[in-house]
Every structure is written in C-alpha cells, then in structure tokens.
Amino acid sequence: AFDSLVARLDPELEIELDIYWATTAKRDPAEVIRALGGRVTRLHLKDGPADKPESPMTALGEGVVDLRSALRAAAHADWMLVELDACAGEMKEAVRRSAGWLGLG
C-alpha cells in the first residue's frame, strides 16, 4: 500500500518516514530510504519489538529496528525525531536512554 501511495504522489512531495512502522510492515527502512532518495527529508526514530501495532516501544538501541543502517541511509534528512507512541517502561527514562544511544546525553 505504501509503494502504491508513493507512486501516485507528486515526485516533489517530501516523505516523512517512520522507521519503526516500516520495520513492523516487514520492510527494511534503509532500503525504503534509499529507494525514495532525497524525498525522505524527515525521519521518526523508534525502536521496539516491531511485531504488532499494540506492542510497546523501547528506547533506541533496545529493540529490533536496524537504526544504524536507517541513519546512514538518511544522512541527508533535514531532521530526525525520537518518538515513542507507547513505551514498555517509563517514558522519560526511555527518552533519556535514546538520547544516550544517539550520543546526545
């Protein structure tokens, strides 16, 4: 469905990709980013089990998402956002650990 949608969009339209949901949909976020090239200008960084929509998320680096490959592929992105829709533990602590994983904390 995602590929079909993107194919119908104006090629000038920028894409904001959520790498967690791409992984949950059994897609490799880095491959999606490379395929879309410079259209991916914003990235949502999340981690967790990426197995079903109701599973709680974790701090970056504590789940199954291949964050490093996605970050390398999206080095051109304008901004990246750490986001946790629902957290397996205390949200503020997971954000703190995520910042540490990114080298920001």
C-alpha positions, 0 to 999 in steps of 0.5 A: 500500500505504501509503494502504491501511495508513493507512486501516485504522489507528486515526485516533489512531495517530501516523505516523512518516514517512520522507521519503526512502522516500516520495520513492523510492515516487514520492510527494511527502512534503509532500503525504503530510504534509499529507494525514495532518495532525497524525498525522505527529508524527515525521519521518526526514530523508534525502536521496539519489538516491531511485531504488532501495532499494540506492542510497546516501544523501547528506547533506541538501541533496545529493540529490533529496528536496524537504526544504524543502517536507517541513519546512514541511509538518511544522512541527508534528512533535514531532521530526525525525531525520537518518538515513542507512541507507547513505551514498555517502561517509563517514558522519560527514562526511555527518552533519556536512554535514546538520547544516550544511544544517539550520543546526545546525553 
